[in-house]
Amino acid sequence: MQNKKTINLVLMALFAAIIFVLAFTPIGYIQLGVIKATIIHIPVIIGSILLGPKKGAVLGSLFGLTSLISNTFTPVLMSFAFSPLIPVFGTDRGNVLALVICFIPRILVGVVPYYVYRLLDGLFHHKFKVVTFVIAGISGSLTNTLLVMNGIYFIFKDSYAAARNIPLDTVYSAVLAIIFANGVPEAIVAGIVTSGLCRVLMENKQIRDLID
């Protein structure tokens, strides 16, 4: 039992370190001008699967914290949707609801993959691990993308239209364009990387025992 707790703590520290390293190097948040693409959800997803939803939620919170810091200190056009310290487009003040978009989707990235993995692993009777990990990885990535982009639509629809200089009735089309252009590739990458790394990590019996 003590050994299992130690492995949990070591993995937790490792994933947290990876999140911060990615966040504060150019590969973590990729500047796209309008919004930032990211790969930081991947260690959160893997941590969720291996360590469970509670620790996954903590890792997701760290992901949200790095997003808040990144969007506050190196803002792009839509950073007001992630940081209340950035004035909403066309105004002189931020909106505290930006914290909802910044944190809630990221926390759920650390929760959803665990339950998707558990559900599919039970349905497949512990077979087809590769497929199970891929789908769990995709689910975590899409959780982030869909909740973030829909959150922006419902909370900042008017400001988004003004910032992008597009008609109000085309905002959701623009949101869908980002989901398909950025979110789908991110999800595919997350699924592949999650499956590959989880399989490698599970070659260690002590780590495998964490999720079996």
Backbone bond lengths (Angstrom), bond angles and torsions (degrees), N, CA, C in turn:
res aa  C-N    CA-C-N  psi(-1)  N-CA   C-N-CA  omega(-1)  CA-C   N-CA-C  phi
1 M - - - 1.471 - - 1.525 111.10 -
2 Q 1.355 115.60 -45.75 1.454 119.52 179.95 1.513 111.09 -62.72
3 N 1.347 116.05 -38.96 1.466 120.38 178.97 1.518 110.80 -63.86
4 K 1.341 116.90 -38.63 1.465 121.21 179.09 1.524 110.41 -64.97
5 K 1.340 117.37 -40.52 1.454 121.42 177.92 1.523 110.70 -63.52
6 T 1.317 115.73 -39.42 1.470 120.35 179.50 1.521 110.84 -63.82
7 I 1.330 116.47 -44.71 1.464 120.87 179.00 1.523 110.21 -62.57
8 N 1.338 116.04 -41.15 1.469 120.23 176.88 1.520 111.38 -57.96
9 L 1.323 116.53 -47.12 1.461 121.19 -178.59 1.524 111.58 -65.23
10 V 1.325 116.02 -41.15 1.466 120.28 179.67 1.529 110.38 -63.52
11 L 1.336 116.64 -46.13 1.463 120.22 179.46 1.528 111.02 -65.18
12 M 1.321 116.05 -40.24 1.459 120.40 178.55 1.530 110.24 -59.73
13 A 1.320 116.41 -46.67 1.473 121.12 179.30 1.522 110.40 -64.39
14 L 1.327 116.87 -39.05 1.459 121.05 -179.61 1.528 110.99 -64.31
15 F 1.325 116.96 -47.96 1.470 120.07 -179.58 1.530 110.78 -65.53
16 A 1.330 116.79 -38.25 1.469 119.70 177.70 1.525 110.35 -62.92
17 A 1.318 116.49 -41.98 1.465 120.46 179.00 1.520 111.19 -63.61
18 I 1.335 116.57 -41.59 1.466 120.85 178.89 1.524 110.24 -62.04
19 I 1.330 116.83 -42.23 1.468 121.01 179.06 1.523 110.78 -58.22
20 F 1.336 116.61 -46.62 1.462 119.76 -177.77 1.530 111.85 -71.15
21 V 1.327 117.22 -36.94 1.468 119.99 177.38 1.527 110.33 -63.14
22 L 1.324 116.14 -46.65 1.468 120.00 178.39 1.530 111.11 -62.44
23 A 1.341 115.57 -41.80 1.466 120.05 -174.62 1.515 112.71 -63.18
24 F 1.330 116.20 -34.25 1.452 118.83 -173.56 1.527 112.95 -109.45
25 T 1.333 114.55 25.24 1.461 122.37 168.51 1.532 106.64 -127.63
26 P 1.320 117.83 160.97 1.481 119.73 -174.83 1.527 114.99 -61.08
27 I 1.338 118.32 -21.18 1.463 119.22 -174.80 1.528 112.56 -81.05
28 G 1.343 118.11 -15.60 1.454 120.55 -176.98 1.509 113.02 -75.53
29 Y 1.334 115.46 -51.86 1.458 121.60 176.66 1.522 108.13 -117.72
30 I 1.309 115.86 116.06 1.458 122.10 -175.98 1.517 108.74 -97.01
31 Q 1.327 116.02 116.51 1.457 120.99 -176.30 1.531 110.21 -70.96
32 L 1.336 115.43 121.44 1.462 120.56 178.21 1.527 112.05 -113.15
33 G 1.326 116.22 10.64 1.453 120.34 179.37 1.509 112.51 86.60
34 V 1.339 116.85 -59.91 1.459 121.48 179.62 1.528 110.56 -82.84
35 I 1.329 116.32 -46.50 1.462 122.91 -175.49 1.523 107.51 -145.21
36 K 1.325 116.75 171.22 1.456 120.95 -178.78 1.527 110.56 -108.72
37 A 1.335 116.04 127.59 1.461 120.13 171.06 1.530 107.53 -83.01
38 T 1.318 116.70 160.83 1.460 118.95 -176.37 1.519 111.92 -150.84
39 I 1.343 114.53 156.86 1.465 120.64 169.96 1.530 110.47 -120.33
40 I 1.333 116.36 8.21 1.462 120.25 -175.38 1.520 111.75 -69.13
41 H 1.322 116.77 -20.45 1.461 118.63 178.18 1.525 112.34 -66.04
42 I 1.337 118.33 -20.42 1.468 120.42 -175.00 1.537 112.38 -65.06
43 P 1.355 120.56 -50.83 1.473 117.69 176.26 1.522 113.05 -63.17
44 V 1.330 117.92 -27.89 1.462 120.44 176.46 1.529 109.70 -66.72
45 I 1.324 116.52 -43.69 1.470 121.55 179.36 1.530 110.88 -61.84
46 I 1.323 115.53 -48.22 1.470 119.75 -179.43 1.522 110.34 -63.57
47 G 1.331 116.46 -41.45 1.454 119.96 177.45 1.513 111.98 -62.24
48 S 1.325 117.32 -37.67 1.459 121.38 177.61 1.521 111.01 -61.28
49 I 1.324 116.73 -46.67 1.461 121.60 -177.62 1.529 111.40 -64.93
50 L 1.329 116.31 -43.61 1.459 120.58 -175.01 1.524 113.39 -81.25
51 L 1.333 116.78 -36.44 1.469 120.39 -170.31 1.521 113.84 -107.64
52 G 1.324 117.74 -11.11 1.453 120.35 179.10 1.517 113.21 99.63
53 P 1.340 116.81 169.39 1.462 121.01 -172.08 1.527 114.62 -69.38
54 K 1.342 118.34 -31.25 1.460 119.51 -178.95 1.532 111.22 -67.22
55 K 1.321 115.70 -50.30 1.466 119.04 178.35 1.530 109.96 -69.66
56 G 1.326 116.32 -32.53 1.457 119.77 175.72 1.516 111.03 -62.11
57 A 1.335 117.06 -40.10 1.464 120.74 178.11 1.526 111.36 -64.48
58 V 1.330 116.52 -36.52 1.469 120.18 176.62 1.523 110.00 -63.79
59 L 1.330 116.49 -45.33 1.468 120.18 177.51 1.521 110.54 -62.55
60 G 1.328 116.69 -38.90 1.461 120.37 176.40 1.517 111.74 -62.49
61 S 1.329 116.59 -37.09 1.464 120.38 176.74 1.520 111.23 -63.93
62 L 1.325 116.45 -38.55 1.466 120.16 176.79 1.530 110.40 -65.07
63 F 1.318 116.66 -38.76 1.462 122.09 174.61 1.532 109.50 -58.19
64 G 1.331 116.04 -47.58 1.462 120.09 178.55 1.519 112.22 -61.62
65 L 1.329 116.48 -40.31 1.461 120.69 179.00 1.523 111.35 -62.00
66 T 1.333 116.74 -43.59 1.468 119.11 179.07 1.523 111.18 -66.24
67 S 1.346 116.69 -33.21 1.465 120.03 176.67 1.522 110.44 -65.48
68 L 1.324 115.93 -41.83 1.466 120.86 177.86 1.528 110.55 -60.71
69 I 1.318 116.22 -46.47 1.470 120.78 -179.59 1.522 110.84 -64.16
70 S 1.331 116.24 -46.34 1.463 120.99 -177.77 1.522 111.35 -62.00
71 N 1.326 116.52 -45.55 1.468 120.00 -177.47 1.523 112.71 -74.34
72 T 1.323 117.00 -21.27 1.464 120.47 176.90 1.518 111.87 -79.19
73 F 1.332 116.43 -42.81 1.466 120.11 -172.29 1.528 114.01 -98.10
74 T 1.336 117.35 -21.62 1.471 120.13 174.15 1.524 108.30 -132.11
75 P 1.319 117.25 68.07 1.466 120.80 -172.26 1.520 113.55 -70.89
76 V 1.334 114.39 150.98 1.455 123.08 169.22 1.527 106.88 -117.89
77 L 1.306 116.92 -173.35 1.460 121.01 -172.59 1.529 113.14 -54.89
78 M 1.342 116.89 -41.23 1.461 120.80 -174.35 1.523 113.40 -100.02
79 S 1.330 118.40 16.28 1.463 120.24 -177.20 1.522 113.10 -63.76
80 F 1.324 117.75 -20.70 1.465 119.76 177.59 1.521 111.86 -63.24
81 A 1.336 117.07 -19.67 1.462 120.90 179.13 1.526 112.06 -82.01
82 F 1.340 117.40 -6.93 1.461 121.56 -177.96 1.524 113.11 -121.74
83 S 1.310 117.06 -12.56 1.462 120.13 -178.82 1.527 110.24 -139.22
84 P 1.338 117.01 124.31 1.468 119.83 177.76 1.527 112.37 -71.82
85 L 1.330 116.25 -7.24 1.459 120.36 178.96 1.524 112.56 -88.00
86 I 1.333 116.58 -6.54 1.460 121.33 176.35 1.525 108.36 -101.74
87 P 1.323 118.13 125.08 1.471 119.75 -179.13 1.525 112.07 -58.89
88 V 1.315 115.43 135.25 1.461 120.65 174.76 1.524 108.05 -61.81
89 F 1.321 115.43 139.56 1.465 120.65 -175.63 1.526 110.87 -51.49
90 G 1.329 115.46 127.40 1.455 121.28 178.97 1.516 114.49 87.33
91 T 1.354 117.19 0.96 1.458 121.02 178.11 1.525 109.16 -127.96
92 D 1.332 115.91 178.40 1.456 120.16 179.29 1.527 112.37 -111.03
93 R 1.337 117.45 15.41 1.467 119.86 179.79 1.527 110.57 -146.36
94 G 1.332 113.50 157.30 1.452 119.63 178.95 1.518 111.76 -86.12
95 N 1.318 114.74 -179.99 1.464 121.84 -178.23 1.530 108.52 -127.10
96 V 1.334 116.30 124.13 1.458 120.63 -177.00 1.528 112.07 -62.41
97 L 1.346 117.73 -21.62 1.468 120.52 178.37 1.528 112.33 -66.68
98 A 1.328 116.92 -12.19 1.462 119.85 173.85 1.524 110.84 -60.01
99 L 1.337 116.74 -28.80 1.462 120.19 179.09 1.532 111.23 -66.55
100 V 1.331 116.82 -29.28 1.465 120.50 176.78 1.523 109.70 -63.58
101 I 1.324 116.28 -47.16 1.467 120.90 179.78 1.521 110.87 -68.08
102 C 1.313 116.37 -36.89 1.457 121.18 -176.44 1.529 112.38 -69.86
103 F 1.348 116.96 -37.21 1.466 119.54 -171.36 1.528 115.17 -107.62
104 I 1.321 119.01 -45.40 1.467 119.96 -172.26 1.537 112.94 -59.07
105 P 1.350 119.61 -49.59 1.464 118.46 178.84 1.527 112.37 -60.30
106 R 1.336 117.10 -37.71 1.459 121.40 -176.67 1.526 111.03 -70.95
107 I 1.337 116.58 -37.54 1.467 119.37 175.40 1.523 110.00 -62.58
108 L 1.320 116.70 -42.20 1.470 120.50 -179.41 1.525 112.39 -69.26
109 V 1.333 117.20 -23.99 1.476 120.13 172.95 1.524 109.86 -60.15
110 G 1.326 116.25 -30.09 1.454 120.73 178.34 1.516 114.23 -86.24
111 V 1.319 117.00 0.08 1.469 121.41 -177.39 1.532 111.87 -115.61
112 V 1.322 116.24 -50.12 1.468 121.61 -173.94 1.534 113.56 -58.27
113 P 1.341 120.28 -46.97 1.473 119.09 -177.12 1.525 113.62 -59.24
114 Y 1.327 116.90 -34.24 1.467 119.90 179.51 1.529 110.29 -60.34
115 Y 1.329 116.44 -48.40 1.463 119.51 -176.80 1.524 111.92 -72.22
116 V 1.337 116.98 -33.32 1.469 119.64 174.92 1.518 109.80 -64.31
117 Y 1.329 116.10 -44.77 1.472 119.98 178.29 1.523 110.83 -60.25
118 R 1.337 116.53 -48.88 1.461 120.36 -178.08 1.531 111.63 -61.23
119 L 1.325 116.80 -42.76 1.463 121.24 179.96 1.521 110.91 -61.84
120 L 1.327 116.83 -50.74 1.459 120.43 -177.33 1.519 111.89 -69.16
121 D 1.334 117.09 -37.11 1.460 120.13 179.47 1.522 110.12 -63.92
122 G 1.326 116.26 -36.98 1.463 119.27 176.62 1.519 112.24 -69.91
123 L 1.327 116.53 -41.34 1.468 120.34 179.92 1.522 111.54 -64.84
124 F 1.348 115.99 -37.07 1.469 120.60 -179.14 1.520 112.84 -89.00
125 H 1.356 116.73 1.98 1.465 121.52 179.15 1.530 111.28 56.19
126 H 1.335 115.64 47.10 1.477 123.92 176.51 1.525 113.44 65.44
127 K 1.328 116.29 19.02 1.458 120.45 174.92 1.530 109.33 -104.87
128 F 1.314 115.97 172.36 1.471 121.59 176.26 1.532 111.83 54.96
129 K 1.344 115.51 45.19 1.460 120.84 -177.87 1.530 111.19 -58.52
130 V 1.317 117.40 -37.61 1.469 120.52 -177.86 1.521 109.87 -59.62
131 V 1.327 115.78 -48.86 1.467 120.60 -179.86 1.523 110.68 -63.54
132 T 1.318 116.05 -42.07 1.465 120.80 -179.08 1.520 111.38 -60.55
133 F 1.339 116.61 -45.11 1.461 120.63 179.25 1.533 111.29 -65.98
134 V 1.322 116.04 -40.20 1.467 119.63 179.45 1.528 110.60 -60.43
135 I 1.329 116.33 -48.23 1.469 120.08 -178.16 1.528 110.80 -65.70
136 A 1.328 116.82 -39.12 1.463 120.03 177.96 1.528 110.33 -63.07
137 G 1.336 116.53 -41.08 1.459 120.23 177.63 1.513 112.56 -64.08
138 I 1.322 115.96 -43.39 1.468 120.56 177.97 1.528 110.65 -62.79
139 S 1.323 116.35 -41.35 1.473 120.01 -178.70 1.526 111.19 -62.55
140 G 1.341 116.79 -39.90 1.455 119.81 179.15 1.515 112.29 -65.90
141 S 1.316 115.97 -42.90 1.463 120.37 179.79 1.518 111.47 -65.11
142 L 1.334 116.48 -44.89 1.468 119.55 179.85 1.520 112.13 -67.81
143 T 1.336 117.10 -30.61 1.467 120.01 174.23 1.519 109.80 -56.63
144 N 1.324 115.81 -46.64 1.466 120.53 179.12 1.525 111.40 -63.46
145 T 1.319 116.83 -52.71 1.463 120.87 -174.92 1.527 112.38 -63.26
146 L 1.328 116.37 -49.04 1.467 119.72 -175.69 1.530 112.24 -66.46
147 L 1.324 117.16 -41.94 1.459 119.29 -179.45 1.523 111.99 -71.19
148 V 1.325 116.87 -39.47 1.465 119.85 178.83 1.528 110.65 -64.29
149 M 1.323 116.66 -51.67 1.462 119.60 -174.94 1.525 111.77 -68.55
150 N 1.325 118.04 -38.41 1.461 119.52 177.20 1.525 110.94 -71.78
151 G 1.332 116.39 -32.05 1.458 119.54 174.35 1.517 111.58 -62.65
152 I 1.329 115.76 -42.83 1.461 120.12 176.53 1.524 110.29 -60.68
153 Y 1.325 116.29 -42.07 1.471 120.09 -179.30 1.525 111.15 -62.80
154 F 1.319 117.47 -48.27 1.461 119.70 -173.91 1.532 113.10 -77.56
155 I 1.324 117.38 -29.41 1.469 119.55 -176.97 1.528 112.28 -95.85
156 F 1.336 116.42 -36.49 1.463 120.04 -172.45 1.528 112.78 -123.67
157 K 1.322 116.70 30.80 1.463 120.50 -175.81 1.526 112.51 -53.83
158 D 1.316 116.99 -51.81 1.468 120.76 -177.68 1.523 111.62 -63.17
159 S 1.330 116.50 -44.67 1.464 120.67 -179.07 1.525 111.24 -67.14
160 Y 1.332 115.90 -36.12 1.464 120.14 177.59 1.524 109.96 -62.47
161 A 1.325 116.67 -45.30 1.469 120.74 179.07 1.520 110.73 -61.09
162 A 1.333 116.39 -43.29 1.470 119.84 -179.91 1.521 111.30 -66.73
163 A 1.329 116.79 -41.89 1.464 120.51 -179.30 1.519 112.03 -65.00
164 R 1.338 116.14 -38.94 1.464 120.82 -179.74 1.528 112.37 -86.35
165 N 1.344 115.87 -8.45 1.468 121.37 -177.45 1.524 111.13 56.65
166 I 1.340 114.49 50.67 1.457 120.97 179.79 1.529 108.31 -127.12
167 P 1.344 118.30 156.19 1.473 120.66 177.83 1.521 111.13 -62.45
168 L 1.319 116.26 148.53 1.457 121.43 -176.87 1.527 111.97 -60.33
169 D 1.334 116.40 -35.05 1.466 118.66 -176.72 1.528 113.32 -78.54
170 T 1.324 117.27 -0.30 1.476 119.85 176.84 1.527 112.11 -108.62
171 V 1.337 116.57 5.38 1.467 120.00 -175.78 1.526 111.56 -60.89
172 Y 1.351 116.90 -46.13 1.463 116.83 -176.99 1.522 112.00 -68.30
173 S 1.309 117.11 -29.65 1.471 119.71 174.28 1.524 110.15 -63.44
174 A 1.348 116.11 -39.31 1.462 120.41 177.99 1.526 110.76 -67.02
175 V 1.334 115.70 -38.53 1.461 120.55 177.15 1.524 110.41 -63.22
176 L 1.332 116.77 -45.28 1.466 120.33 178.12 1.522 111.74 -61.96
177 A 1.326 116.18 -36.19 1.466 119.84 179.33 1.527 110.62 -61.79
178 I 1.345 116.66 -41.42 1.469 120.25 178.49 1.524 110.48 -68.81
179 I 1.338 116.45 -39.40 1.466 119.46 178.54 1.524 110.83 -59.06
180 F 1.332 116.64 -45.11 1.465 119.51 -178.05 1.527 112.38 -76.99
181 A 1.329 116.88 -37.87 1.464 119.95 -176.57 1.520 112.17 -75.26
182 N 1.334 117.28 -39.12 1.463 120.79 -177.10 1.527 112.12 -107.69
183 G 1.333 116.46 -44.13 1.458 120.35 -173.75 1.516 114.39 -67.25
184 V 1.316 117.15 -41.41 1.470 119.76 -178.80 1.529 111.50 -66.98
185 P 1.348 119.89 -48.40 1.474 118.88 175.53 1.532 112.28 -59.59
186 E 1.345 117.22 -40.69 1.467 120.39 177.62 1.530 110.37 -58.98
187 A 1.331 116.80 -41.48 1.461 121.14 -178.19 1.524 111.27 -66.65
188 I 1.323 116.51 -40.90 1.474 120.35 179.47 1.524 110.24 -64.22
189 V 1.337 115.86 -45.05 1.468 120.14 178.32 1.529 110.03 -61.84
190 A 1.338 116.44 -44.30 1.464 120.51 -179.56 1.525 110.99 -60.78
191 G 1.332 116.80 -41.65 1.456 120.08 179.50 1.516 112.49 -63.18
192 I 1.320 116.13 -44.43 1.470 120.68 -178.55 1.526 110.85 -67.05
193 V 1.336 116.50 -47.91 1.469 120.38 -177.86 1.524 110.74 -66.37
194 T 1.336 116.92 -41.74 1.464 120.58 178.37 1.516 110.95 -58.88
195 S 1.324 116.86 -46.32 1.458 120.68 -179.40 1.523 111.01 -63.01
196 G 1.333 116.12 -45.81 1.463 120.00 -178.15 1.518 112.22 -62.97
197 L 1.332 117.00 -47.23 1.465 120.27 -176.74 1.522 112.04 -72.24
198 C 1.322 117.40 -38.51 1.464 119.38 178.34 1.523 111.04 -63.83
199 R 1.308 116.56 -39.67 1.476 119.68 178.37 1.517 110.82 -63.98
200 V 1.329 116.96 -41.83 1.469 120.66 178.87 1.529 110.41 -64.86
201 L 1.320 115.93 -46.50 1.467 120.01 -178.54 1.528 111.35 -63.49
202 M 1.335 116.19 -34.38 1.458 119.25 -177.79 1.527 113.29 -75.56
203 E 1.326 116.12 -5.91 1.461 118.50 172.24 1.528 110.91 -68.53
204 N 1.336 115.58 -20.52 1.464 121.11 173.49 1.525 107.91 -84.09
205 K 1.324 116.62 118.56 1.470 120.39 -174.67 1.526 112.14 -59.15
206 Q 1.337 117.05 -38.34 1.457 119.63 -177.81 1.528 111.24 -65.06
207 I 1.330 116.27 -38.24 1.466 119.47 177.22 1.523 109.78 -72.43
208 R 1.330 116.94 -39.37 1.459 120.34 179.47 1.528 111.00 -59.98
209 D 1.322 116.63 -36.00 1.468 120.98 -179.47 1.521 112.23 -66.22
210 L 1.356 117.00 -19.71 1.453 119.75 -179.84 1.533 111.72 -66.13
211 I 1.337 116.95 -33.75 1.451 119.49 -174.45 1.515 113.65 -113.72
212 D 1.319 118.19 -6.08 1.477 120.53 178.54 1.518 110.65 -82.68
